[in-house]
Amino acid sequence: MTYQIKPRSFLRELLIVIVFLFNSICAVVSKLIPSIRDFGDALIFIVVLLGMANCLLSRKVILRKFLLINIAILLFAIGSFALYGFNGEIGLLLVNYFIWGVIISFFVTLEYDVKRVMNIALVLSSFFLAVYLFHNSAKKADSMAWTYGVFPCLSVCLTHMVFMKDQLGKIKWALYLPSYFICLQFVLDANRGGWVSMILLVYFLTIKVKIKQEPKMRNRVLWNLLFLTLIFVAVFLYEPIIKLLYEITTALDIRFYAIEKTYRGILADNVTNNRTELYDFAWKGFLSSPVWGHGIGAFSVNHGGWPHNFFLQLLYEGGILLFLLVLGPLVRIVWVVVRTDRITPAEYALFVCFFANSIPKLLFSTQVWNVQGFWLLLAFGMMLLIRIQHNAQEEITE
């Protein structure tokens, strides 16, 4: 679906890109202008003001299902305050959720051109990756910060290259060029979460290289079986695999940060970086209140920090009710979007970017209430489901 360029539409497209590349923007600004302080807070404030104004001026009807999810989460939040009082940690989590999960996410349910979103993101991502290369940032920064600053830009370039390269003229090779160089550096210097993110990205790229030419079902089944087999082997046989890879790379004098860190974790009997205790606390807490949990932010109050796994976080804080409320729509979105041929290449590319930049982080690193990519994924996915259903109805009518 293509729209005429309108100021409000272009603003939405730009805001979506800024939100998605937020971490990359902050990292690049800190490198180019080190004297700037609190840039991220200022950018959030500007984005929120522009976003609220844009939403209020829009005549688009808000997606009812997405609205119901937000209302239900608000009720869980009220329950949290009833249990723990006006706790500062809970309040901060809810502020983050209100910014990323409510105001910002509604942008992607409004009217805009998805192709322009991807093109704007490509231009900015190419520039950011060039800055990273110029500053040799991987050697100067924390691996996690570097990985999650680079990967959003890299994912945009790769998805655009696979699904939308025909949208550009001769300049496309110049825009893609920084990603060629950063890919090798990413494999060498990214953390383990970055590797998981890249594997998922490649998987989603390969299962549907051409949206309008659906691959043979037999080939898709074989590829999915191979992918599941690799996951099974990696989970249950990771120790001998990592030890072998470490010996080979050491003999070749090649350094892979993710392999080295995992190898050191195996030797110290602490591959999860002390996450096992967090997982155990979250699981036992879920079992003690399996239906409605302990309240949003309760893990931070009762234990400190977060479980480093959003499945366990949802189960601990909201029980089965919150778990199904959030993940039920997400599972349906992924299932339908991956199998359908009723969306454009640009829509699939943006969906893949949102997914690869949120789900791996939520499985191993951060928490669900402050990851903008996850709420963008959920809202955008619901919009795609409506679009797919509408297109199907039109085909039946015709």
Phi, psi and chi 1 to 4 in degrees:
 res  aa     phi    psi   chi1   chi2   chi3   chi4
   1 MET       -  126.3 -176.1  178.2  -68.3      -
   2 THR  -116.7  139.0  -56.5      -      -      -
   3 TYR  -119.8  157.1  -53.6  100.2      -      -
   4 GLN   -68.6  148.8  -66.0 -179.2  -13.2      -
   5 ILE   -72.4  118.7  -62.8 -179.8      -      -
   6 LYS  -122.9  147.3  -57.5  174.8 -176.9  177.9
   7 PRO   -53.4  -45.7  -26.4   34.8      -      -
   8 ARG   -68.2  -36.5  -86.7 -176.9  -77.5  176.6
   9 SER   -65.0  -45.3  174.5      -      -      -
  10 PHE   -63.4  -37.9  179.2   77.7      -      -
  11 LEU   -62.4  -41.7  177.3   59.8      -      -
  12 ARG   -60.8  -45.3  -70.3  170.1 -160.6  149.2
  13 GLU   -60.5  -43.8  -66.7  152.4    9.2      -
  14 LEU   -66.3  -40.9 -178.9   60.3      -      -
  15 LEU   -65.5  -39.9  -72.5  174.3      -      -
  16 ILE   -59.6  -43.7  -68.9  170.4      -      -
  17 VAL   -65.2  -43.1  173.8      -      -      -
  18 ILE   -61.8  -42.7  -70.1  174.2      -      -
  19 VAL   -65.8  -45.6  170.6      -      -      -
  20 PHE   -63.4  -40.2  177.0   63.0      -      -
  21 LEU   -96.5   21.5  -62.2  177.9      -      -
  22 PHE   -55.3  -50.0 -179.7   80.8      -      -
  23 ASN   -62.5  -39.1  -66.1  -25.9      -      -
  24 SER   -66.4  -41.4  -57.2      -      -      -
  25 ILE   -61.9  -47.2  -66.6  172.2      -      -
  26 CYS   -62.3  -40.7  -66.6      -      -      -
  27 ALA   -65.7  -42.0      -      -      -      -
  28 VAL   -68.9  -41.3  167.4      -      -      -
  29 VAL   -61.9  -39.7  169.1      -      -      -
  30 SER   -65.4  -26.7   67.9      -      -      -
  31 LYS   -82.2  -39.9  -63.4  179.8 -171.9  -52.1
  32 LEU   -77.4  -37.4  -64.6  178.0      -      -
  33 ILE  -131.1   78.4  -44.5  174.7      -      -
  34 PRO   -61.3  -21.8  -20.1   31.6      -      -
  35 SER   -74.2  -16.1   59.2      -      -      -
  36 ILE   -72.9  132.6  -70.6 -175.3      -      -
  37 ARG  -117.3  148.1  -63.1  -72.0 -176.2  -90.4
  38 ASP    56.6   33.0  -59.1  -38.5      -      -
  39 PHE   -63.1  -41.9  172.6   78.7      -      -
  40 GLY   -60.3  -43.5      -      -      -      -
  41 ASP   -62.8  -41.4  -65.9  -23.3      -      -
  42 ALA   -65.0  -40.7      -      -      -      -
  43 LEU   -65.3  -41.4 -177.2   58.7      -      -
  44 ILE   -59.9  -44.4  -69.9  174.7      -      -
  45 PHE   -59.9  -44.3 -178.5   74.3      -      -
  46 ILE   -64.9  -45.2  -66.5  170.2      -      -
  47 VAL   -62.6  -41.6  168.1      -      -      -
  48 VAL   -63.9  -45.0  166.9      -      -      -
  49 LEU   -61.7  -48.2  -74.0 -178.1      -      -
  50 LEU   -65.2  -38.0  -68.0  175.3      -      -
  51 GLY   -65.8  -44.1      -      -      -      -
  52 MET   -63.2  -42.9  -69.2  180.0   67.6      -
  53 ALA   -62.9  -41.5      -      -      -      -
  54 ASN   -65.9  -41.6 -156.5  -83.8      -      -
  55 CYS   -66.3  -40.6  -70.8      -      -      -
  56 LEU   -66.9  -32.0  -69.1  173.4      -      -
  57 LEU   -83.8  -10.9  -67.2  172.8      -      -
  58 SER   -79.9  143.7  172.9      -      -      -
  59 ARG   -97.0    0.2  -63.7  179.9 -179.6  177.5
  60 LYS   -67.1  136.5  178.1   76.5  173.9 -178.8
  61 VAL   -76.8  131.5  177.1      -      -      -
  62 ILE   -68.8  141.2  -64.6  173.1      -      -
  63 LEU   -59.9  124.3  -60.5 -177.5      -      -
  64 ARG   -64.7  -42.0  -74.9  179.6  -65.3  176.5
  65 LYS   -64.2  -41.7  -69.8 -176.6  178.8  178.7
  66 PHE   -66.4  -37.5 -170.0   62.0      -      -
  67 LEU   -64.6  -41.2  179.6   61.2      -      -
  68 LEU   -64.3  -38.0  -70.5  174.4      -      -
  69 ILE   -61.7  -44.5  -70.7  176.1      -      -
  70 ASN   -65.4  -39.2  -78.6  -80.0      -      -
  71 ILE   -64.7  -42.1  -68.4  173.5      -      -
  72 ALA   -63.3  -41.6      -      -      -      -
  73 ILE   -63.7  -38.0  -69.1  174.1      -      -
  74 LEU   -61.0  -39.8  176.7   60.9      -      -
  75 LEU   -64.4  -40.1  -66.5  176.2      -      -
  76 PHE   -61.9  -37.6  -86.9   97.4      -      -
  77 ALA   -66.2  -40.7      -      -      -      -
  78 ILE   -61.2  -40.7  -66.8  173.0      -      -
  79 GLY   -62.6  -35.5      -      -      -      -
  80 SER   -64.5  -44.4  -61.2      -      -      -
  81 PHE   -65.6  -33.4  -75.7  124.7      -      -
  82 ALA   -66.0  -34.5      -      -      -      -
  83 LEU   -80.3  -41.8  -72.7  171.7      -      -
  84 TYR  -114.0    0.3  -56.3  102.4      -      -
  85 GLY    75.7 -174.1      -      -      -      -
  86 PHE   -81.3   75.1  -73.0   92.4      -      -
  87 ASN   -75.7  136.4 -176.4  -79.7      -      -
  88 GLY   -64.0  -38.6      -      -      -      -
  89 GLU   -65.7  -43.1  -67.7 -176.0   65.1      -
  90 ILE   -64.7  -42.3  -62.7  176.1      -      -
  91 GLY   -59.7  -42.1      -      -      -      -
  92 LEU   -65.4  -41.1 -179.0   59.5      -      -
  93 LEU   -60.9  -42.1  -70.2  178.2      -      -
  94 LEU   -71.2  -31.7  -67.3  175.2      -      -
  95 VAL   -63.9  -45.0  167.6      -      -      -
  96 ASN   -60.1  -43.4  -72.9  -30.8      -      -
  97 TYR   -64.0  -41.1  165.4   70.1      -      -
  98 PHE   -62.6  -37.8 -177.2   73.0      -      -
  99 ILE   -70.1  -55.5  -68.1  172.3      -      -
 100 TRP   -83.8  -38.8  -57.1  125.3      -      -
 101 GLY   -88.0  -19.0      -      -      -      -
 102 VAL  -112.8  -68.0  179.0      -      -      -
 103 ILE   -63.9  -54.6  -61.1  175.1      -      -
 104 ILE   -66.9  -42.3  -55.5  -60.0      -      -
 105 SER   -64.8  -28.3  -61.8      -      -      -
 106 PHE   -66.8  -17.7  -81.3  128.3      -      -
 107 PHE   -56.8  -43.7  -69.1  171.8      -      -
 108 VAL   -75.7   -5.2  -63.1      -      -      -
 109 THR   -97.1   -0.5   67.4      -      -      -
 110 LEU   -95.1 -173.2  -57.7  175.8      -      -
 111 GLU   -87.9  123.9 -174.7 -179.4  -88.7      -
 112 TYR  -165.0  173.0   56.8   90.1      -      -
 113 ASP  -102.1  113.9 -169.1  -31.1      -      -
 114 VAL   -63.9  -34.6  179.7      -      -      -
 115 LYS   -60.2  -42.4  -70.4 -178.3 -178.5  178.2
 116 ARG   -68.6  -34.0  -76.4 -154.6  -57.9  -89.9
 117 VAL   -57.8  -48.6  171.1      -      -      -
 118 MET   -66.6  -37.5  -72.2  -61.6  -61.1      -
 119 ASN   -68.3  -41.9  -71.4  -23.9      -      -
 120 ILE   -63.0  -43.8  -65.3  170.0      -      -
 121 ALA   -62.5  -36.4      -      -      -      -
 122 LEU   -64.9  -45.6  174.5   65.5      -      -
 123 VAL   -60.8  -48.5  172.9      -      -      -
 124 LEU   -65.3  -42.1  -68.6  178.6      -      -
 125 SER   -63.1  -41.5  -63.8      -      -      -
 126 SER   -60.9  -42.5  179.7      -      -      -
 127 PHE   -64.5  -44.3  171.6   72.5      -      -
 128 PHE   -63.9  -41.4  -65.7  157.1      -      -
 129 LEU   -65.3  -36.1  -69.0  180.0      -      -
 130 ALA   -62.9  -39.3      -      -      -      -
 131 VAL   -64.0  -43.9  172.0      -      -      -
 132 TYR   -59.4  -43.0  -88.2  104.0      -      -
 133 LEU   -64.8  -43.9  -74.8  170.8      -      -
 134 PHE   -62.7  -38.6  180.0   77.5      -      -
 135 HIS   -88.0   -2.6  -77.7  -95.1      -      -
 136 ASN    49.4   51.2 -165.4   21.3      -      -
 137 SER   -66.2  -27.6  -57.8      -      -      -
 138 ALA   -63.3  -27.9      -      -      -      -
 139 LYS   -87.6   -9.1  -53.3  -59.0 -179.8 -176.5
 140 LYS  -114.8  -10.1  -57.5  176.3 -177.8  177.9
 141 ALA  -121.8  164.6      -      -      -      -
 142 ASP   -61.2  138.9  172.1   73.7      -      -
 143 SER   -60.2  -41.8  177.6      -      -      -
 144 MET   -65.2  -45.8 -179.3  175.2  -68.8      -
 145 ALA   -62.6  -42.1      -      -      -      -
 146 TRP   -64.5  -44.8 -178.3   84.4      -      -
 147 THR   -60.4  -49.9  -61.2      -      -      -
 148 TYR   -79.6   -6.6  -68.0  134.0      -      -
 149 GLY   -86.3  -36.1      -      -      -      -
 150 VAL   -83.5  -40.8  164.8      -      -      -
 151 PHE   -60.4  -41.1 -174.3   70.9      -      -
 152 PRO   -56.4  -42.6  -26.0   35.5      -      -
 153 CYS   -66.8  -42.6  -58.0      -      -      -
 154 LEU   -64.3  -40.0 -169.5   56.2      -      -
 155 SER   -65.6  -37.4   65.3      -      -      -
 156 VAL   -62.8  -46.6  167.3      -      -      -
 157 CYS   -63.3  -43.2  -67.5      -      -      -
 158 LEU   -69.4  -43.5  -66.6  177.9      -      -
 159 THR   -67.5  -38.5   52.5      -      -      -
 160 HIS   -64.2  -40.9 -161.6  -71.7      -      -
 161 MET   -63.4  -38.8 -168.5 -173.8  -49.8      -
 162 VAL   -77.4  -42.6  171.7      -      -      -
 163 PHE  -107.2  -17.6  -64.7  109.7      -      -
 164 MET  -135.2   16.6  -61.4 -179.7   61.5      -
 165 LYS   -63.5  -24.9   60.8 -176.2  178.0 -177.9
 166 ASP   -70.9  -11.8  -64.3  -24.2      -      -
 167 GLN   -75.3  -16.1  -58.7  -67.0  -36.8      -
 168 LEU  -112.1  159.3  -56.6  174.3      -      -
 169 GLY   -89.9 -138.7      -      -      -      -
 170 LYS   -69.8  -17.8  -64.9 -179.9  179.6  179.7
 171 ILE   -74.6   -8.6   63.1  168.1      -      -
 172 LYS   -61.6  -36.2   62.8 -175.2  176.8 -175.9
 173 TRP   -67.9  -33.6  -59.8  114.7      -      -
 174 ALA   -67.6  -37.4      -      -      -      -
 175 LEU   -72.1  -32.0  -68.0  174.5      -      -
 176 TYR   -83.3  -19.1  -65.2  146.0      -      -
 177 LEU   -54.5  -47.9 -170.9   60.2      -      -
 178 PRO   -59.2  -32.7  -24.6   35.2      -      -
 179 SER   -68.0  -29.7   64.4      -      -      -
 180 TYR   -61.7  -44.0  -61.1  151.5      -      -
 181 PHE   -73.2  -37.6  -67.3  100.1      -      -
 182 ILE   -74.7  -22.9 -150.5   79.5      -      -
 183 CYS   -59.7  -47.8  -93.0      -      -      -
 184 LEU   -63.9  -42.9  176.0   59.2      -      -
 185 GLN   -62.6  -36.5 -170.2  177.7   16.6      -
 186 PHE   -64.2  -44.8 -173.4   86.3      -      -
 187 VAL   -61.5  -36.9  172.1      -      -      -
 188 LEU   -76.8  -41.0  -66.9  172.5      -      -
 189 ASP  -111.0   -7.3  -63.4  -39.5      -      -
 190 ALA   -70.5  154.4      -      -      -      -
 191 ASN   -79.5 -178.2   65.1   -0.7      -      -
 192 ARG   -66.0  -36.8  -67.0  175.9  -67.4 -178.0
 193 GLY   -62.5  -34.9      -      -      -      -
 194 GLY   -65.2  -39.3      -      -      -      -
 195 TRP   -63.5  -43.4  -86.9   33.0      -      -
 196 VAL   -62.3  -42.6  173.7      -      -      -
 197 SER   -60.9  -43.3  -60.3      -      -      -
 198 MET   -67.2  -40.0 -179.5   59.3   74.1      -
 199 ILE   -61.8  -44.4  -69.5  170.6      -      -
 200 LEU   -64.0  -40.2  -83.1  176.2      -      -
 201 LEU   -60.5  -49.0  178.0   69.6      -      -
 202 VAL   -61.5  -39.9  171.9      -      -      -
 203 TYR   -59.7  -48.7  170.5   75.6      -      -
 204 PHE   -67.5  -29.9  -82.9  109.4      -      -
 205 LEU   -70.0  -39.6  -65.3 -178.4      -      -
 206 THR   -80.6  -25.8   52.8      -      -      -
 207 ILE   -76.5  -14.5   60.1  173.7      -      -
 208 LYS  -149.7   67.0 -164.2 -178.6  -71.2 -167.8
 209 VAL   -65.6  -39.0  175.0      -      -      -
 210 LYS  -120.4  112.5  -67.3 -176.4  178.6 -179.8
 211 ILE   -61.5  -41.2  -63.7  -68.2      -      -
 212 LYS   -90.6    0.9  -66.0 -174.5  178.3  179.4
 213 GLN  -126.1   84.6  -63.5  179.4   10.5      -
 214 GLU   -59.7  125.8 -172.0   71.9    9.9      -
 215 PRO   -63.4  158.5   15.0  -20.9      -      -
 216 LYS   -60.1  138.7  -66.7 -179.7  179.9  179.2
 217 MET   -59.0  -36.0 -178.3   58.8   66.2      -
 218 ARG   -61.6  -43.4 -176.9 -175.5   62.7  179.8
 219 ASN   -65.3  -38.1  -65.2  -22.5      -      -
 220 ARG   -65.6  -41.1  -68.9 -179.0   61.1 -168.3
 221 VAL   -63.8  -43.7  170.4      -      -      -
 222 LEU   -62.7  -42.0  -71.2  175.5      -      -
 223 TRP   -65.9  -41.0  175.1 -125.6      -      -
 224 ASN   -64.9  -39.5  -72.7  -29.9      -      -
 225 LEU   -64.6  -41.2  -72.6  174.7      -      -
 226 LEU   -63.0  -42.8  175.6   61.1      -      -
 227 PHE   -63.6  -44.6 -176.3   72.6      -      -
 228 LEU   -64.7  -36.0  -68.7  173.8      -      -
 229 THR   -64.7  -42.4  -58.4      -      -      -
 230 LEU   -63.1  -39.2  -69.1  174.7      -      -
 231 ILE   -63.6  -44.9  -68.0  176.6      -      -
 232 PHE   -59.6  -46.2  179.0   85.5      -      -
 233 VAL   -63.7  -42.6  170.9      -      -      -
 234 ALA   -64.9  -35.7      -      -      -      -
 235 VAL   -74.6  -44.6  169.7      -      -      -
 236 PHE   -95.7  -15.4  -68.2   98.5      -      -
 237 LEU  -126.5   28.5  -61.5  174.7      -      -
 238 TYR   -67.9  -31.8   70.9   90.9      -      -
 239 GLU   -62.6  -55.5  -74.6 -163.1   18.1      -
 240 PRO   -63.4  -32.9   18.9  -30.8      -      -
 241 ILE   -65.9  -47.6  -66.9  173.3      -      -
 242 ILE   -64.4  -41.6  -68.7  -61.9      -      -
 243 LYS   -62.2  -42.2  -70.9  178.2  179.4  178.1
 244 LEU   -64.7  -45.8  177.2   62.4      -      -
 245 LEU   -62.3  -39.7  -70.2  175.2      -      -
 246 TYR   -63.8  -42.5 -179.0   79.5      -      -
 247 GLU   -64.1  -41.6  -68.6  174.4   -0.4      -
 248 ILE   -66.3  -48.6  -66.2  173.5      -      -
 249 THR   -67.0  -34.1   54.4      -      -      -
 250 THR   -66.4  -42.2  -58.9      -      -      -
 251 ALA   -63.4  -34.4      -      -      -      -
 252 LEU   -86.1   -2.3  -63.8  173.9      -      -
 253 ASP    59.7   42.9 -164.3   24.8      -      -
 254 ILE  -116.1  131.9  -58.0  174.5      -      -
 255 ARG  -104.9  118.5  175.9 -174.3  177.7  -87.0
 256 PHE  -111.9  114.4  -69.9   88.6      -      -
 257 TYR   -58.7  -44.0  176.0   83.9      -      -
 258 ALA   -64.5  -40.1      -      -      -      -
 259 ILE   -67.6  -43.6  -67.5  176.2      -      -
 260 GLU   -62.2  -43.6  -72.0 -174.1    1.7      -
 261 LYS   -65.4  -41.9 -175.5  172.6 -177.7  179.8
 262 THR   -66.3  -38.8  -53.6      -      -      -
 263 TYR   -63.0  -43.6 -180.0   76.5      -      -
 264 ARG   -64.1  -36.2  -68.1 -165.4  -59.6  -92.2
 265 GLY   -65.3  -37.7      -      -      -      -
 266 ILE   -64.4  -43.7  -68.3  173.2      -      -
 267 LEU   -64.0  -34.7  -65.6 -179.2      -      -
 268 ALA   -90.2    3.3      -      -      -      -
 269 ASP    54.8   43.3 -164.7   23.8      -      -
 270 ASN  -150.3   58.2 -172.9   20.9      -      -
 271 VAL   -64.1  -31.7  175.3      -      -      -
 272 THR   -86.8    3.9   64.4      -      -      -
 273 ASN    55.9   51.4  -81.4    8.3      -      -
 274 ASN    66.6   15.8  -60.1  -45.3      -      -
 275 ARG   -76.1  -21.0  -73.5  177.3  171.7   83.3
 276 THR   -57.0  -40.8  -55.4      -      -      -
 277 GLU   -65.8  -37.6 -172.2  -86.4  -29.3      -
 278 LEU   -65.3  -44.8  -61.7  174.0      -      -
 279 TYR   -60.0  -43.2  -61.4  159.1      -      -
 280 ASP   -63.9  -43.6 -176.0   63.4      -      -
 281 PHE   -63.2  -43.4 -175.8   89.4      -      -
 282 ALA   -64.9  -42.3      -      -      -      -
 283 TRP   -66.7  -44.0 -179.4 -110.6      -      -
 284 LYS   -65.0  -36.6  -71.6  179.0  178.5  177.2
 285 GLY   -64.6  -38.4      -      -      -      -
 286 PHE   -62.9  -44.2  160.0   65.4      -      -
 287 LEU   -63.8  -28.7  -66.4  178.9      -      -
 288 SER   -76.9  -19.6   67.8      -      -      -
 289 SER  -149.1   74.2 -179.8      -      -      -
 290 PRO   -74.8  -19.9   27.4  -34.0      -      -
 291 VAL   -85.9  -56.0  178.6      -      -      -
 292 TRP  -119.9    6.3   46.0   74.9      -      -
 293 GLY    69.8 -156.2      -      -      -      -
 294 HIS  -115.8    3.0  -59.6  -86.3      -      -
 295 GLY   105.0  147.7      -      -      -      -
 296 ILE   -63.1  131.2  -69.4  176.7      -      -
 297 GLY    82.8    0.9      -      -      -      -
 298 ALA   -66.1  -31.9      -      -      -      -
 299 PHE   -63.8  -40.4 -167.6   92.3      -      -
 300 SER   -64.0  -36.1  -60.5      -      -      -
 301 VAL   -74.2  -45.6  174.6      -      -      -
 302 ASN   -84.2  -24.1  -62.8  -30.4      -      -
 303 HIS  -126.3  -43.2 -176.2  -78.7      -      -
 304 GLY   108.5  137.8      -      -      -      -
 305 GLY    73.4 -139.9      -      -      -      -
 306 TRP  -151.6  165.8   53.8   90.0      -      -
 307 PRO   -73.1  -10.8  -17.8   30.8      -      -
 308 HIS    63.4   27.6  -71.4  -97.5      -      -
 309 ASN  -160.9  115.3 -178.9  -71.3      -      -
 310 PHE   -74.1  -20.8   81.5  121.6      -      -
 311 PHE   -60.2  -51.5  -68.9  152.4      -      -
 312 LEU   -67.0  -35.1  -70.6  173.1      -      -
 313 GLN   -64.6  -44.5 -177.4  174.9   10.0      -
 314 LEU   -64.5  -40.5  -69.1  173.6      -      -
 315 LEU   -66.0  -41.5  -72.2  171.7      -      -
 316 TYR   -69.6  -44.1 -179.5   90.9      -      -
 317 GLU   -85.0  -29.1  -62.4 -173.8   -7.5      -
 318 GLY  -132.2    4.7      -      -      -      -
 319 GLY    64.0 -162.9      -      -      -      -
 320 ILE   -63.0  -33.6  -65.7  174.5      -      -
 321 LEU   -61.3  -51.3  -69.0  177.8      -      -
 322 LEU   -69.3  -36.6 -174.7   60.9      -      -
 323 PHE   -58.4  -49.9 -177.3   83.6      -      -
 324 LEU   -70.5  -34.3  -65.5  178.1      -      -
 325 LEU   -61.3  -40.4  178.9   72.7      -      -
 326 VAL   -89.6  -45.7  174.7      -      -      -
 327 LEU   -84.8  -23.5  -69.2 -174.1      -      -
 328 GLY   -56.9  -55.4      -      -      -      -
 329 PRO   -61.0  -36.1  -22.6   32.9      -      -
 330 LEU   -64.3  -43.8  179.3   62.0      -      -
 331 VAL   -61.7  -42.8  170.5      -      -      -
 332 ARG   -65.2  -40.0 -178.3  167.5 -178.6  -96.5
 333 ILE   -59.7  -50.7  -72.1  166.6      -      -
 334 VAL   -61.9  -45.2  174.5      -      -      -
 335 TRP   -59.8  -46.2  177.0 -100.6      -      -
 336 VAL   -73.0  -46.0  172.3      -      -      -
 337 VAL   -63.6  -40.3  169.5      -      -      -
 338 VAL   -67.5  -33.3  166.9      -      -      -
 339 ARG   -92.2  -19.5  -66.5  171.8   61.3   86.1
 340 THR   -84.6  158.4 -171.2      -      -      -
 341 ASP  -118.7   19.0   58.7   -6.3      -      -
 342 ARG  -101.5   18.0  -67.1 -170.0  173.3   94.2
 343 ILE  -122.3  159.2   59.8  174.9      -      -
 344 THR   -81.3  161.7   66.7      -      -      -
 345 PRO   -57.8  -37.7  -27.6   35.8      -      -
 346 ALA   -65.0  -40.9      -      -      -      -
 347 GLU   -64.6  -42.8  -71.2  170.7  -22.8      -
 348 TYR   -65.9  -39.7 -174.3   72.9      -      -
 349 ALA   -61.4  -44.2      -      -      -      -
 350 LEU   -66.9  -39.4 -171.1   57.2      -      -
 351 PHE   -59.2  -45.3  164.4   80.9      -      -
 352 VAL   -63.4  -41.0  170.5      -      -      -
 353 CYS   -60.8  -47.3  -74.7      -      -      -
 354 PHE   -60.8  -44.0  -72.1  160.5      -      -
 355 PHE   -66.9  -51.2 -171.9   95.1      -      -
 356 ALA   -66.7  -23.5      -      -      -      -
 357 ASN   -95.6   -0.7  -78.9  -83.6      -      -
 358 SER  -122.2  -49.5   59.8      -      -      -
 359 ILE   -62.7  -48.2  -59.6  -57.8      -      -
 360 PRO   -60.4  -40.4  -25.7   36.6      -      -
 361 LYS   -61.2  -40.3  -71.3  168.9   62.9  176.3
 362 LEU   -72.0  -25.6  -71.4  170.2      -      -
 363 LEU   -76.2  -27.0  -74.5  173.2      -      -
 364 PHE  -129.7  -21.4  -56.4  108.0      -      -
 365 SER  -121.4  -70.5  -62.4      -      -      -
 366 THR  -100.9 -168.4 -172.5      -      -      -
 367 GLN  -118.4  160.5   59.2  176.2  -37.8      -
 368 VAL   -70.1  -25.9   68.9      -      -      -
 369 TRP   -79.7  -11.9  -53.7  113.9      -      -
 370 ASN  -127.6   23.1   57.8    5.6      -      -
 371 VAL  -103.4  104.1  175.2      -      -      -
 372 GLN   -62.3  -35.3   61.6  -91.9   37.0      -
 373 GLY   -61.1  -33.5      -      -      -      -
 374 PHE   -68.1  -43.5  176.9   75.4      -      -
 375 TRP   -73.5  -31.3  -59.5  106.5      -      -
 376 LEU   -63.8  -41.8  -68.6  173.3      -      -
 377 LEU   -61.2  -45.7  169.3   67.1      -      -
 378 LEU   -65.5  -46.5 -164.7   60.5      -      -
 379 ALA   -68.1  -45.0      -      -      -      -
 380 PHE   -63.6  -40.3 -176.1   66.4      -      -
 381 GLY   -62.4  -40.3      -      -      -      -
 382 MET   -65.2  -37.7  -71.6 -175.1  173.9      -
 383 MET   -64.2  -39.8 -172.7 -168.6   72.1      -
 384 LEU   -63.9  -38.8  -74.5 -178.9      -      -
 385 LEU   -60.8  -42.2  -69.4 -176.7      -      -
 386 ILE   -63.8  -42.4  -67.1  175.6      -      -
 387 ARG   -63.0  -43.4 -177.3   83.9   56.5   83.1
 388 ILE   -63.8  -43.8  -68.4  166.8      -      -
 389 GLN   -63.7  -40.0 -175.9  178.7    5.6      -
 390 HIS   -64.7  -44.3  176.5   71.8      -      -
 391 ASN   -63.5  -37.7  -68.1  -17.0      -      -
 392 ALA   -64.3  -42.1      -      -      -      -
 393 GLN   -63.9  -38.8  -70.0  175.0  -11.3      -
 394 GLU   -64.0  -39.3  -75.3 -173.7  -16.0      -
 395 GLU   -65.3  -39.2  -68.5  179.4    5.1      -
 396 ILE   -65.1  -41.6  -66.2  173.6      -      -
 397 THR   -62.6  -41.3  -56.4      -      -      -
 398 GLU   -67.9      -  -68.3  175.5   -0.3      -
